[in-house]
Each structure stands twice: as structure tokens, then as C-alpha cells.
Amino acid sequence: MAEQHTTAGRGRAHDLVSAALERAAAVGHLNAFITLDAEGALAQAARSDERRAARVGGPAPWSLVVKDNTHVAGLPNTAGTPALTGFVPAADAPVVAALRSAGAIVLGKTNMHELSLGATSCNHTFGAVGNATDPALFAGGSSGGTAVAVAAGVAEAGLGTDTGGSVTIPAALNGVYGLRPSAGRYSSAGVTPLSTTRDTPGLMARTLERLTTLDALVTGAPASPPAPPALADPVRPLRLGLPRQVFTEDLEDPVRTAWEQAVDRLTSARTEWVPVDTAHLVEYDDRIGFPLVFGEFATALGRYLAEHGAGLGPAELIAAVGDPDMAALLGAAALPGSPGYPGEAGLRGALATRSTLQEAYAELFTAHGLDALLSPTVPVCARPLRRYEDSLPLNGRDVPTFQTLIRNTSPAATSGLPSVTIPLPVSGSAPVGVQLIGPRLADRELLATAARVDAVLRCR
């Protein structure tokens, strides 16, 4: 992580945290935090500086923010919902513990879409998160507070969680890098669950190099990812899948322009494009998403609440949900006995279709020898806060906000595949991102491919 200079009488960690807290105050209007732990962060910094002054050693300090559904010992873990405002875990989630052991100083817990069930981070209890590039726009979600804190320069890196695009969407809409790892590659212990099949912690940073380093810190992987064939063999160009359907269609004008410029730039860099059929991937995902979430939610949440002694059950938590539309949806579909609850048969059917979707993705990668599948991360740019939570205009018609924002990210997330979003160069518009998807558990190879793509796109 980045080195920080010291001043007389102060350690590097103290200076780093003090600067971060000053920056957090300066951008407080963005509402990125639910809990900003100034006292705790300064105490962490003091311990780090004491160890280094005593020549005990240890990793260099750096700043981290954590989505408020991921446990940090001694800090509230609200998951963005009123019923959990008094819930304070006693231990760090494993993913937090891994980063702390590598020098991370936790600045606080970031704002989010309630219970991770949304894609704008407009929270009805804690307030909406403003976009880092324009506070009048939404941040994207559900990990919007983390994306904004990183993009606004408060923290060097951030932890979010991702079920259907909740890391990559806000990262793209705020102009930073985001990684959704393969399902199961990061521990989800100590994370308020939504769907055990689809949930995973994920990472955000302002550079791809740092994102790659963070992934190695969480997993213990070698610091440098293995080069995919296109990088190891300079004779063979990078081989990228170009979706024929859905992912590259019906884009907002700034997204389309940035996407076409990215394709042109990569083509000039000898990229080999492979057109691939992708409509069936979206069709499978459309049949899976809600049955999988609502079939797993109550059981996973009940187990989590009991394990951590939260003092309430799923029905009580849902009854206190701050967003009335979300409360109605959960009451109608997420609890056993409710009219929309998918039940055992619905969940089994969703899991069977998920296996078919995973096979379709695997066939796509192996049959075409792809290094990655490329598309815009989100088909639209960020829109005004509190105005387009339900629907938004796109190419002359109104479309549902949630389904539109997750359209390109959800199929791979449902399949448990790794994805990386990198910001595209844009002029005169809100940020736009490009998404790279790789084969399951090929996360490090995907990061290496993303580095090649990013280098081409950053070249002026």
C-alpha cells in the first residue's frame, strides 16, 4: 500500500488517519458513512505508530472502509436497517481480519441500500448516498457508501458485498475499480446474508494494482497474478468475447459512446474479438434471481441472527424495515407461508437452472478460448437522487431501475463467476465502467487480463 510521509512528533499512521478524517468531513454531504469511527481509527493508528517506533515492525498502515453489513469488532452492524441499529458484533469478519493483519486501519462502516436489496443506495433510514462525482446523483448500490468513500479520496480501499452486482455497479457509477470474486473464494462469515448462493464480499480501490494486491491479501494468493496466454505469448493477442445480445444493446448515449471508443482502442491494440451469443444467459438469470434470493433469505438470515445473538428473528426484522416498498415485498415473498414465497420446490428449481447457467458460461469460455467476456458494466449512468428509484428513462421509454442497473452484472453473479469493473475514459458525463467476466476460480488470471485492458484504455 502507499507510503505516507511523517511529520515531527507524529507517526505515519496518525497522519494518514487524520488526513482521511479531514477528507471525510469535507465530503460529509455525500452521506457515505453510517458510522465514522474517528476515535477508534486514531487509536488503531497510535498502536501502529507505537509498534513501528519500537522497531517491532509490521505492515505499513493504510485506510479501509467497510460496508455496514460486514462485521467490524465493536462497531454497529446495521445492514442499513432499523432493527439492527443496536447490534454490535464482538469479532471482525474473516475478510476484515485478513486486511487488518495486512495493515488496514478501519475508518468506519459505510452506508448501503437497506439489507443489500437495491441498486441505488437510497436508504430510507440513514439517507441516500450521493455520487462522488456529483452529489445530486445516486451512488449505485447496494455498496454505494464504500464506492463513494473510495472515489472521494477518504479511504485507500473499501469492502463491499455483492449479490447481483452490488460491488461492480457502484464502482462503475463512481469511477473506481471493483472486484466481485468467484463465489466461495472469500469467506462470507460475519456478513449479514441475503442469498447464501449468490452473496460474496468484494473489493474496491482507485487503481487496479491496489485491487489486485487486496485480493492477494484476502486470499493469500501470490502478489503477482499469473499471466493469461495472451500476456504470456506476445504473438497471440488478447481474446475477448463480444456479446451479440443484451449486454451491449439498449445503452444510454454516454455509455454507448464510451463503450464504442473502448472497443476501438482495444481493436487498435490487436485484441481479437469473438462474437458470442449471450441472450440465453440473461434468460436463465431472469428465471433464477428472485426465487433464489427469496428462497434463501429467511433461512440464512434466521441462522445468522441466532448465531450472533442479535435478539430478534427474520419476521421481526422485516416488520421494522424502513423502506415501505421493501417491507411489502419481503412480507409478501421472503417468509415461509407468504403468498410469493418460492418454497422448497421453487428453490430447487432455481438451483437447477443455476447449474444450467453455469454450464452455459463454462461452454462459452472453453469453446471460444476466451480470456474474458467484455461489456459495459451498467447500461446507464447515475441518475438524480430520490427521483428514479422505481423507474428511469432510457432511449425514449421508462424502464425499471433495479432490473436495468443489474442487467449486465447479475447473470455472472448468479453463476458465481468473478468479474472486474474498470472505469472508462469519459468526457462531459458521469462515470462509465467496463466489465470483464472470467471463468470460475480464474480470478487472478482475470485480474491480469484486466490489467492488459486497463493499460490500453488508459493510454492517451
HUHUCOR-V75917 format. One record per residue. N is the residue number from 1. RES is the residue in one letter. SS is DSSP state (alpha for helix, beta for strand, coil for the rest). PHI is phi as a letter, one per 30 degrees, with the letter a starting at -180 (none if undefined). D_CENTER is the distance of its C-alpha to the mean C-alpha in Angstrom with 1 decimal. Layout:
n = [N;N]
res = [RES;RES]
ss = [SS;SS]
phi = [PHI;PHI]
d_center = [D_CENTER;D_CENTER]
This chain:
n = [1;2;3;4;5;6;7;8;9;10;11;12;13;14;15;16;17;18;19;20;21;22;23;24;25;26;27;28;29;30;31;32;33;34;35;36;37;38;39;40;41;42;43;44;45;46;47;48;49;50;51;52;53;54;55;56;57;58;59;60;61;62;63;64;65;66;67;68;69;70;71;72;73;74;75;76;77;78;79;80;81;82;83;84;85;86;87;88;89;90;91;92;93;94;95;96;97;98;99;100;101;102;103;104;105;106;107;108;109;110;111;112;113;114;115;116;117;118;119;120;121;122;123;124;125;126;127;128;129;130;131;132;133;134;135;136;137;138;139;140;141;142;143;144;145;146;147;148;149;150;151;152;153;154;155;156;157;158;159;160;161;162;163;164;165;166;167;168;169;170;171;172;173;174;175;176;177;178;179;180;181;182;183;184;185;186;187;188;189;190;191;192;193;194;195;196;197;198;199;200;201;202;203;204;205;206;207;208;209;210;211;212;213;214;215;216;217;218;219;220;221;222;223;224;225;226;227;228;229;230;231;232;233;234;235;236;237;238;239;240;241;242;243;244;245;246;247;248;249;250;251;252;253;254;255;256;257;258;259;260;261;262;263;264;265;266;267;268;269;270;271;272;273;274;275;276;277;278;279;280;281;282;283;284;285;286;287;288;289;290;291;292;293;294;295;296;297;298;299;300;301;302;303;304;305;306;307;308;309;310;311;312;313;314;315;316;317;318;319;320;321;322;323;324;325;326;327;328;329;330;331;332;333;334;335;336;337;338;339;340;341;342;343;344;345;346;347;348;349;350;351;352;353;354;355;356;357;358;359;360;361;362;363;364;365;366;367;368;369;370;371;372;373;374;375;376;377;378;379;380;381;382;383;384;385;386;387;388;389;390;391;392;393;394;395;396;397;398;399;400;401;402;403;404;405;406;407;408;409;410;411;412;413;414;415;416;417;418;419;420;421;422;423;424;425;426;427;428;429;430;431;432;433;434;435;436;437;438;439;440;441;442;443;444;445;446;447;448;449;450;451;452;453;454;455;456;457;458;459;460]
res = [M;A;E;Q;H;T;T;A;G;R;G;R;A;H;D;L;V;S;A;A;L;E;R;A;A;A;V;G;H;L;N;A;F;I;T;L;D;A;E;G;A;L;A;Q;A;A;R;S;D;E;R;R;A;A;R;V;G;G;P;A;P;W;S;L;V;V;K;D;N;T;H;V;A;G;L;P;N;T;A;G;T;P;A;L;T;G;F;V;P;A;A;D;A;P;V;V;A;A;L;R;S;A;G;A;I;V;L;G;K;T;N;M;H;E;L;S;L;G;A;T;S;C;N;H;T;F;G;A;V;G;N;A;T;D;P;A;L;F;A;G;G;S;S;G;G;T;A;V;A;V;A;A;G;V;A;E;A;G;L;G;T;D;T;G;G;S;V;T;I;P;A;A;L;N;G;V;Y;G;L;R;P;S;A;G;R;Y;S;S;A;G;V;T;P;L;S;T;T;R;D;T;P;G;L;M;A;R;T;L;E;R;L;T;T;L;D;A;L;V;T;G;A;P;A;S;P;P;A;P;P;A;L;A;D;P;V;R;P;L;R;L;G;L;P;R;Q;V;F;T;E;D;L;E;D;P;V;R;T;A;W;E;Q;A;V;D;R;L;T;S;A;R;T;E;W;V;P;V;D;T;A;H;L;V;E;Y;D;D;R;I;G;F;P;L;V;F;G;E;F;A;T;A;L;G;R;Y;L;A;E;H;G;A;G;L;G;P;A;E;L;I;A;A;V;G;D;P;D;M;A;A;L;L;G;A;A;A;L;P;G;S;P;G;Y;P;G;E;A;G;L;R;G;A;L;A;T;R;S;T;L;Q;E;A;Y;A;E;L;F;T;A;H;G;L;D;A;L;L;S;P;T;V;P;V;C;A;R;P;L;R;R;Y;E;D;S;L;P;L;N;G;R;D;V;P;T;F;Q;T;L;I;R;N;T;S;P;A;A;T;S;G;L;P;S;V;T;I;P;L;P;V;S;G;S;A;P;V;G;V;Q;L;I;G;P;R;L;A;D;R;E;L;L;A;T;A;A;R;V;D;A;V;L;R;C;R]
ss = [coil;coil;coil;coil;coil;coil;coil;coil;coil;coil;coil;alpha;alpha;alpha;alpha;alpha;alpha;alpha;alpha;alpha;alpha;alpha;alpha;alpha;alpha;alpha;coil;alpha;alpha;alpha;coil;coil;beta;beta;beta;beta;coil;alpha;alpha;alpha;alpha;alpha;alpha;alpha;alpha;alpha;alpha;alpha;alpha;alpha;alpha;alpha;alpha;coil;coil;coil;coil;coil;coil;coil;coil;beta;beta;beta;beta;beta;beta;coil;coil;beta;coil;coil;coil;coil;coil;beta;coil;coil;coil;coil;coil;alpha;alpha;alpha;coil;coil;coil;beta;coil;coil;coil;coil;coil;alpha;alpha;alpha;alpha;alpha;alpha;alpha;alpha;coil;coil;beta;beta;beta;beta;beta;beta;beta;coil;coil;coil;alpha;alpha;alpha;coil;coil;coil;coil;coil;beta;beta;coil;coil;coil;beta;beta;coil;beta;coil;coil;coil;coil;coil;coil;beta;beta;coil;coil;coil;coil;coil;alpha;alpha;alpha;alpha;alpha;alpha;alpha;alpha;coil;coil;coil;coil;coil;beta;beta;beta;beta;beta;beta;coil;coil;coil;coil;coil;alpha;alpha;alpha;alpha;alpha;alpha;alpha;coil;coil;beta;beta;beta;beta;coil;coil;coil;coil;coil;coil;coil;coil;coil;coil;beta;coil;coil;coil;coil;coil;coil;coil;coil;beta;beta;beta;beta;beta;beta;coil;coil;alpha;alpha;alpha;alpha;alpha;alpha;alpha;alpha;alpha;alpha;alpha;alpha;coil;coil;coil;coil;coil;coil;coil;coil;coil;alpha;alpha;alpha;alpha;coil;coil;coil;coil;coil;coil;beta;beta;beta;beta;beta;coil;coil;coil;coil;coil;coil;coil;coil;coil;alpha;alpha;alpha;alpha;alpha;alpha;alpha;alpha;alpha;alpha;alpha;alpha;alpha;alpha;alpha;alpha;coil;coil;coil;beta;beta;beta;beta;beta;coil;coil;alpha;alpha;alpha;alpha;alpha;alpha;alpha;alpha;alpha;alpha;alpha;alpha;alpha;alpha;alpha;alpha;alpha;alpha;alpha;alpha;alpha;alpha;alpha;alpha;alpha;alpha;alpha;alpha;alpha;coil;coil;coil;coil;coil;coil;alpha;alpha;alpha;alpha;alpha;alpha;coil;coil;coil;coil;alpha;alpha;alpha;alpha;alpha;alpha;alpha;alpha;alpha;alpha;coil;coil;coil;coil;coil;coil;coil;coil;coil;alpha;alpha;alpha;alpha;alpha;alpha;alpha;alpha;alpha;alpha;alpha;alpha;alpha;alpha;alpha;alpha;alpha;alpha;alpha;alpha;alpha;alpha;alpha;alpha;alpha;alpha;coil;coil;coil;beta;beta;beta;beta;beta;coil;coil;coil;coil;coil;coil;coil;beta;coil;coil;coil;coil;coil;coil;beta;beta;beta;beta;coil;coil;beta;beta;beta;beta;alpha;alpha;alpha;alpha;alpha;alpha;coil;coil;coil;alpha;alpha;alpha;alpha;alpha;alpha;coil;coil;coil;beta;beta;beta;beta;beta;coil;coil;coil;coil;coil;coil;coil;coil;coil;beta;beta;beta;beta;beta;coil;coil;coil;coil;coil;alpha;alpha;alpha;alpha;alpha;alpha;alpha;alpha;alpha;alpha;alpha;alpha;alpha;alpha;alpha;alpha;coil;coil]
phi = [none;d;d;c;d;c;b;e;i;b;c;d;d;e;d;d;d;d;d;d;d;d;d;d;d;d;c;e;d;d;i;d;c;c;b;c;c;d;d;d;d;d;d;d;d;d;d;d;d;d;d;d;d;d;i;d;j;j;d;d;d;a;c;b;c;b;e;d;b;b;d;b;e;i;c;e;b;d;h;i;b;e;d;c;d;c;d;b;d;c;b;d;d;e;d;d;e;d;d;d;d;c;j;d;c;d;d;l;c;c;d;a;d;e;h;i;c;l;b;c;i;c;c;d;c;c;j;d;c;d;d;d;c;a;d;d;c;d;d;i;a;d;c;d;d;d;d;d;d;d;d;d;i;d;b;d;a;b;c;b;b;b;c;b;k;d;c;d;d;d;d;d;d;c;i;b;c;b;b;c;d;e;e;i;d;c;d;c;d;i;b;d;d;c;b;d;d;c;d;a;d;b;b;b;a;d;b;d;d;d;e;d;d;d;d;d;d;d;c;i;d;e;d;c;d;d;d;d;e;d;c;d;c;d;d;c;d;d;c;c;d;c;d;d;b;i;d;c;c;h;c;d;e;d;d;d;d;d;d;d;d;d;d;d;d;d;d;d;c;i;d;c;d;b;d;b;d;b;e;d;d;d;d;d;d;e;d;c;e;d;e;d;d;d;d;c;e;d;d;d;d;d;d;d;d;d;d;c;h;d;i;a;c;e;d;d;d;d;d;c;e;d;d;d;d;d;e;d;d;d;d;d;b;c;c;e;j;d;d;c;d;d;i;d;d;d;d;d;d;d;d;d;d;d;d;d;d;d;d;d;d;d;d;d;d;d;d;c;h;d;d;a;c;c;a;e;d;b;d;b;d;d;c;e;e;h;c;b;d;c;b;b;d;b;h;i;b;d;b;d;d;d;d;d;d;c;e;d;c;d;e;d;d;e;d;i;d;d;b;b;c;b;d;c;d;b;b;i;b;d;e;b;b;c;c;c;c;b;d;e;i;c;d;d;d;d;d;d;d;d;d;d;d;d;d;d;d;d;d;c]
d_center = [20.3;22.3;25.7;26.9;30.6;32.7;35.3;38.6;38.3;34.5;32.1;29.1;26.7;28.4;28.3;24.6;23.8;26.5;25.1;21.5;23.1;25.2;22.3;20.5;23.9;24.2;21.0;21.4;21.9;18.2;17.8;14.7;16.0;17.5;19.2;20.0;21.9;24.3;27.0;25.0;23.3;26.8;28.2;25.7;26.6;30.3;30.1;28.4;31.1;33.9;32.9;32.9;36.2;37.8;36.8;35.1;32.3;28.7;25.6;25.1;23.2;19.9;17.7;14.5;12.8;11.3;9.7;12.9;12.5;12.6;16.2;17.8;21.6;23.7;21.1;20.6;17.7;17.9;14.8;15.7;19.0;22.6;23.9;21.8;22.6;25.2;23.3;23.1;22.1;24.6;22.4;19.1;16.6;17.2;14.0;15.0;18.6;17.9;16.5;19.3;21.8;20.8;21.6;18.6;19.8;17.7;18.3;17.1;14.7;12.6;13.0;11.0;12.2;14.9;14.2;10.8;13.2;12.5;10.7;12.4;12.1;15.9;16.9;20.5;21.3;19.6;19.6;17.4;15.0;16.5;15.0;15.6;17.9;19.7;19.8;21.4;18.3;15.3;12.0;10.0;8.0;7.8;5.9;8.5;10.6;8.5;8.0;11.7;13.0;12.0;13.2;16.2;17.3;17.3;15.5;15.3;11.9;9.3;7.7;5.1;5.4;5.0;8.5;9.0;6.2;4.5;1.1;4.5;6.7;6.8;6.7;9.5;11.2;11.7;12.7;10.7;9.4;6.0;6.5;6.0;9.5;12.4;12.9;15.0;14.6;13.0;14.9;13.6;16.8;16.7;13.7;14.8;14.6;14.2;15.0;16.0;16.0;12.5;10.5;8.9;7.5;5.2;6.2;6.9;10.6;13.3;14.8;14.2;16.9;15.2;11.9;14.5;16.4;13.7;13.1;16.9;17.2;15.1;16.9;20.2;20.1;22.4;21.3;22.0;20.5;23.2;24.2;24.0;27.5;27.1;26.6;29.2;31.7;32.2;34.5;31.9;29.4;25.7;25.5;22.7;22.6;23.1;22.4;25.6;24.3;21.7;18.8;21.0;23.1;23.3;21.3;21.8;24.3;22.3;19.6;22.5;24.3;21.4;20.8;24.5;24.9;22.3;24.1;27.4;26.4;25.2;28.3;30.4;28.9;30.4;27.3;28.5;27.0;27.3;27.2;25.8;26.1;22.8;24.0;24.5;20.9;20.0;23.1;22.2;18.7;20.4;22.7;20.3;17.3;19.1;21.7;19.3;17.3;20.5;22.5;20.4;19.3;22.6;23.6;20.4;20.3;24.0;23.9;21.2;23.3;26.4;25.3;24.2;27.1;25.4;28.7;27.8;26.9;24.6;27.3;27.8;24.2;23.9;27.2;25.9;22.7;22.7;21.7;24.9;23.5;20.8;23.6;25.8;23.4;22.7;26.4;27.3;25.1;23.4;26.5;29.1;32.1;30.3;31.3;28.0;27.0;26.7;28.5;29.1;30.2;27.3;24.8;26.9;27.0;23.3;22.9;25.7;24.2;20.9;23.2;24.8;21.5;20.7;24.2;23.9;21.0;22.9;26.0;24.4;23.3;26.6;29.0;27.9;27.1;23.8;21.8;18.8;18.3;17.5;16.7;15.4;11.7;12.8;16.6;17.1;16.5;15.7;18.7;20.8;19.7;21.3;23.0;20.9;19.1;21.1;22.0;22.0;24.5;23.9;26.8;29.5;28.2;26.0;23.0;20.8;17.7;15.3;16.5;16.6;13.0;11.8;14.9;13.7;10.4;11.9;14.8;13.2;10.7;13.9;15.7;13.6;13.4;11.3;9.8;9.4;9.4;12.2;13.9;17.2;20.3;21.3;24.3;25.0;21.8;18.4;15.7;15.1;12.9;13.9;12.2;13.8;13.9;16.1;18.2;17.2;17.3;17.9;14.8;17.1;19.1;16.2;15.2;18.9;19.1;16.3;18.4;21.4;19.8;18.5;22.0;23.6;21.6;22.1;25.8;27.9]
